[in-house]
Structure formats: structure tokens, C-alpha cells
Amino acid sequence: MPHLSYRLSRGIRPLALIMLLVVACAVSSPAASTGAMARTPAEALAGARRLEHSGEWEAAARSYTEALAGEGEAGLEARFELARLLHRLGNNGSAAGLLTDLARGGASPSVVRAAFVQGSVQGDLGEHTAAAAAYARYAELGGAAAAYARVEQGRELSFADREAALAALRPVTGGSGPALARRRALQLAAGLEEAAERPDRALAHVRAVLDLGPSFAERVLVMARIGALQRQTGDIDAAAETYRALAAGYPTTPEAETALERLGEIGRPVDPLVAGIVYYRHRANEMARDLFNGYLRANGATGEGAATALFYLGALAERRDDTGMALENYGQSHDAAPTGPLAVEALWERASVLEGAERRDEAITAYALVAERFPTSRRAADASFRSGYLAYIAGQKARARTTWSAAAASTDSAAAARASFWAGRAAAEVGDGAAAREAYAEAARRDPAGYHGLRAAALLVGEPAAPALSRALLPTPPLDWVAADGWLAGWAGPEDAGAWQTAADSEEWRAAVELLALGWRRTGREAVTAVLDAHARQPWVLYRMARTLDAAGYPHLAYAAAGRLVAAAPVSAAPAAPAILRLVYPAPWPNEVNYYAMQYGADPAMVYAMMRQESAFDPEAGSSAGAFGLTQVIPGTAREIARALGKAPFEFGDLARPNIAIQFGAYYLGGQLRNFDANPYHALAAYNGGGGNASRWIRAAGGPDIDRFYEEVDFGETKLYLRLVLQNYAWYRHLYGGATRPALTR
């Protein structure tokens, strides 16, 4: 976590705090300009919140300090917010002093919240007994996140008194509080019971977690723990069943590989196909190949089991670049079970291998075979497209046009639009302008806001090139909530005000919102998401939650709520009202986005489009590749940008600050735009897939043809990224840039 370069003792009080904070750092972003005029404490408090939201945390601390002069609850609130922010900055000594003062302030909302943060601060300082007492005080004062406080109380007590910790957890493990808090309490209690050598009790706690809707990752860990506890209790049969289910159901996880080891330790047989798939997923290629070949020797080369073994043998052959064996194995896999679940995948992979080997005519036929034999499969539309595309780039445009015209009848709107679009291109290139316009119009009709529908609309108005970037500032249009209410009532019926009141009063919602206010951002996000999922079939409740979260300054959570709302609308519903769409396509941090986009030669609408895809506007979003922040910059790139911008010292955690993440993302995007002649396709592909790959795809496309470029991108993630960011860009140009509809025209 980023922190200030100084450390204050717990005893320092506000006057010294102000003096040190004033010299802590210089304001570096447009959001931090607070003016020289004297402000009231209320104005200072509001300004501090704006600064913190933008990432100017040190400047926010100065403003919170200025607001300490406020009387009554306002002064207490400023003190709490300052302590919470200092804790975020790692300055726990000063935070502890402020919180100790607040503890004497009665039972106001800020004082109650201060108890929770004091527990967190003292825990970080290693004062576990005091931390447990602070969490207990928060719960006793009726804090909205009391169940979470009890969990943390138990965690702090566990350092010295296991039984006291279990007693503190009992109201949550045996209660009916928020599911997330209960899962955490049960997991902690299980660990304590296991440490006390009571595996039967631990097992009961862990099993209860599965009934509370854990996430994918948590479910995998819970299953692994259940298997281990079953072994401890001596129930080897149950442990074997658990390990087999883990290996079969979650083969890509490390726990699946461990499950195979545990089955070996207890001497229980393992399904060779399941084990082979697990080893394949973990790139233990020789072990996987031996298992699949062993299965075939024992069971023959027909049936679904044989089809599975042969399919993965084909994949293993691909890994070692043995094209001939891969083709043979995939063909045998299909023949072993022609109507089995892997039959279509085997034919698809065979066609893909032929394409990769540049055996184009064979690949055209192979892809066509996929669509012919499995017309209702998920591969059918892509297979038809690839068959047509390979014919097109081979100069067989009539054949391509025929293939795409047939594929345009797909029930999948996006697939139909893609086929129609390319049928139009093929028609245009052989001089059939009327057929081209008809095909483009069909693409735009089938998927008007989808990528190929947007491209077709651009060609219909004679703009075949990439859209010209705008350097204009994005205005923030006024929101018409009356129209939004009317849109929702049009398909969901009149609002039942009692439903929202019930949801707003629920422990789950109050605790989730409270966690955000307490600074527990990740847990709060998880808790809010759980509440949204629980109300997925109550559109009016989702609407009220979206507006509440937006007003509270959580655009990523408002977007999550509004996205669920729009997805719930029936196909027959009218287009969503602009106010709703602006929650789905939000434009937070406008000062920073406009300033840095203009400074580095990027389009503000494209910066927003990119951020929406990269992080969904969550400032603390992270990826498995190590990227972090609103614009998902990886460590190496972040260090390079920091050096280029003269930002020293720089810590990777600084990317949690929106102003820093936006600056770094706009700088990097602007650099890619300069490198690739302001072509947004090439620049976005470079942003996601690297400049070298973008250059390779340009060469494969034979020049500036952006449609060929898009199809030549051979990284699935980058192709999806291009499609989604450009769709986002069309919406931002419409909602904030003055376009009459989502468009990629110039």
C-alpha cells in the first residue's frame, strides 16, 4: 500500500498534523486545485472528499484537517475521515491518535465507525487485544457492519485466546447475517477448531460454507479443505469422493493437481481421463500423454472416453508442433464418437490446425464441414465465417460471398452482422454496389450497436477508414430521471416503493454500504455484488441501488447495478433512457480524463472506452497478469511511464489513485496513437497486445485495411478487447460527444 514518507507518533494532535501535511507533497493534478480563499469547515470537508475520490490523498488529508474546526457531528465526521485516510496511507500512528480522541465522543455515527477503523489500525500495529475490544465496541454500538466486526474481533482474539475467538465468532457462525460475513466466520472458526485438534467440528463449519454461495475460487479451496478434514476424521471414502469431484470439476486449478496427489497417498484409483486432463491443463505433457494412451490401450478407440483421450492427444501434438499427428488425432476423436460432446470441437480444432499450417483449401473445407454437421453448435457461426474469410483472402470472393450470405441467416445477431458485413465487402469488391449496400444495411439492422453493425453503418455513409479521434472535451449532460422512471415503468410496471425500502433496510445492504464508508473497499465491493445478485429479478430495486451507489461516488458499483438492470429488460422493451445508459457508460473523473487526454494526444471518449473495458471503473481492479488500477498498467510498463513522466519516487500501489492511473493510461494510449499514425485500431491492439504484435497484424492485413486488421488479430483476448472497446467508444461518442446514435463514423 502506498504511504506518506513521514510517520507521526500517536500522540500528535491536529495542529502539528496540519503543519506536516501541508509540506507532505505538491499537488500534481487538475483535481487538486482548491483555491486560496478561506473555506468553511463544511466546504473543506466536501473538498477533501473530492480530492480523495480523484486520488489526491495527501491534499485530501490537508482539507480534512482544515475541516476539523467544524462543530458537532461535522467536526467528528472530519476527524473520522482523516483517521480513515491516514490509515489508508499507512500512517497508523497518527490515525490511532485521532481515533482515540473520537472514542470519547459519545455514540454518533462517526464515533461508531471510528471504533471499527480503530480495530483495523490497532490490528496493523500488532495490538491485537485492543483491536478486538474496538471491534467489539463497534458491534455493541450497533454498527451496520456488526457481523463483519465480530469476524475481525475473532481474528484478533485468535492470536492469544482460541476459545475466546470462537466465542466471539459464534453469533455469526450460528446466525443469519450477511452470507459473506458468515462464510468468513465459518472459515476462521474451522481453522481454530482444526488447530485445537477438533477436525469434526472444523469439517462441519467448512461444509456450511458451501451452502452460502461461495465464489468459484472459494468453492475450490473449500472442497480441498473438506477433503483434508475428511482424511483427518478417518473418512477415507468421503475424502476420495471429494478429491475426485475436485479434480473432475476444476481441472485448471492448482487444487485439482493436489487432489490427484492426495488420491495417490490414500491409495484410491483415479480416472485416467480426469487425471490426464488435469495434467494437460498444468502442462505435465508426458504424464498426460501416457495416461491417454494407456486408456486407449485398455479400452479401445471408440466411444466418448476414447474421443476424449484422442482429442487431448491431438492438443498435445499441437503443443509440440506435430501437425500431422494433431490432424490425425482430432480426426480420430471425431470418428470415435461422431455425436459426442467433443465431436464438434475436434472438427473445429482440426480446421484450425490446417489454417495454421497454411493449408488453406483444406481449411476452407474443414471449417465448412463444422458448420454443415453441427449447424446449431456454438462453433457453427465462427466456422462459416472462417471458411468464407479464408476463401476471401485467397481471392475466391464469389465463394466467400456465398458462404457469408448463408451464414447471415444465423439467429445470433452479432454473428449474422459479421457475415452480412463481409458479404457486403465481397460484393463491393466485385463491383456489385447494390448488393453491398443491402448487406451492410442488414448488418446494421441485425446488430446496430455491435461492432460489425457499427462498421457497416460507417461504410453505408462512405467512411471506410477508422474514425477520426476527437480532441474535444466531453461535456456532462444533465440527467433526466423522470424519463428513466418512465422507461423502467414501461416494461417493469409501476414501482413498489416497499420493495426498495425493504432492501434498503436489510442487513445485507446496510452492511455492504457501511463497509464502503469504513474504507473496506474490496470487501464492500464483494458485499454489494452479492446484494445485487440477490435482487437480480427486482428491476426497480436494482435501479434504486444503482442511483444510490452513483450518488455515493462508486461508479464501478453503480455500473454493475445498472448493467444488471439493462440486461434484465426484455427484447421488446424500448431503448434504455439516456440517464440509465450513462450509469452503464459512466464518465467519472472528468477533469482528469479531459486534462490528460488533451495533454497526451488521446481522445477523452476513447480513454473512457478503454477504462470501461480494462477495469469497469474500479480503481483497485487487478488482473492475473499483474495489471492494476483503472487503466490496468502492468508493473514494468508503470515503471517506464513513471520514469518518463519524472514521477519519483513511484510505488506500483500508487495506481490505485485514479489521477495517477488515468495519467499513466492516457500517456501510454497517446504514445501508441503516435506510434501508429492516430489509428485507434492499431493503437488499441498495441495497448492490449503489444506494439510488436500490432505491427505483425498490420503486415498480415496487407496495409491500412482495418477490417482485415481486426480479423488478422490472432490473440483471442486482444480481438475481444478491440471489439468491446470500439463498441464502448461508439457509445461514449453518442452519450457524451454529441453523436445522434452510437457510431464509428468520422
VENWO-V498126 format. One record per run of one state. SS is the DSSP state (~ for helix, > for strand, _ for the rest). FROM is the first residue (numbers start at 1). TO is the last residue. If there is no record, write none. Layout:
SS | FROM | TO
SS | FROM | TO
This chain:
_ | 1 | 13
~ | 14 | 22
_ | 23 | 29
~ | 30 | 32
_ | 33 | 40
~ | 41 | 54
_ | 55 | 56
~ | 57 | 69
_ | 70 | 71
~ | 72 | 88
_ | 89 | 91
~ | 92 | 102
_ | 103 | 108
~ | 109 | 124
_ | 125 | 127
~ | 128 | 140
_ | 141 | 145
~ | 146 | 157
_ | 158 | 161
~ | 162 | 173
_ | 174 | 178
~ | 179 | 195
_ | 196 | 198
~ | 199 | 210
_ | 211 | 215
~ | 216 | 232
_ | 233 | 235
~ | 236 | 249
_ | 250 | 253
~ | 254 | 265
_ | 266 | 271
~ | 272 | 281
_ | 282 | 284
~ | 285 | 299
_ | 300 | 303
~ | 304 | 319
_ | 320 | 322
~ | 323 | 336
_ | 337 | 342
~ | 343 | 356
_ | 357 | 359
~ | 360 | 373
_ | 374 | 379
~ | 380 | 393
_ | 394 | 396
~ | 397 | 407
_ | 408 | 412
~ | 413 | 429
_ | 430 | 432
~ | 433 | 446
_ | 447 | 450
~ | 451 | 460
_ | 461 | 480
~ | 481 | 492
_ | 493 | 496
~ | 497 | 505
_ | 506 | 506
~ | 507 | 517
_ | 518 | 520
~ | 521 | 534
_ | 535 | 538
~ | 539 | 551
_ | 552 | 554
~ | 555 | 568
_ | 569 | 577
~ | 578 | 584
_ | 585 | 589
~ | 590 | 600
_ | 601 | 603
~ | 604 | 615
_ | 616 | 621
> | 622 | 622
_ | 623 | 627
> | 628 | 628
_ | 629 | 632
> | 633 | 633
_ | 634 | 634
~ | 635 | 645
_ | 646 | 651
~ | 652 | 656
_ | 657 | 657
~ | 658 | 675
_ | 676 | 679
~ | 680 | 689
_ | 690 | 690
~ | 691 | 701
_ | 702 | 705
~ | 706 | 712
_ | 713 | 715
~ | 716 | 735
_ | 736 | 746
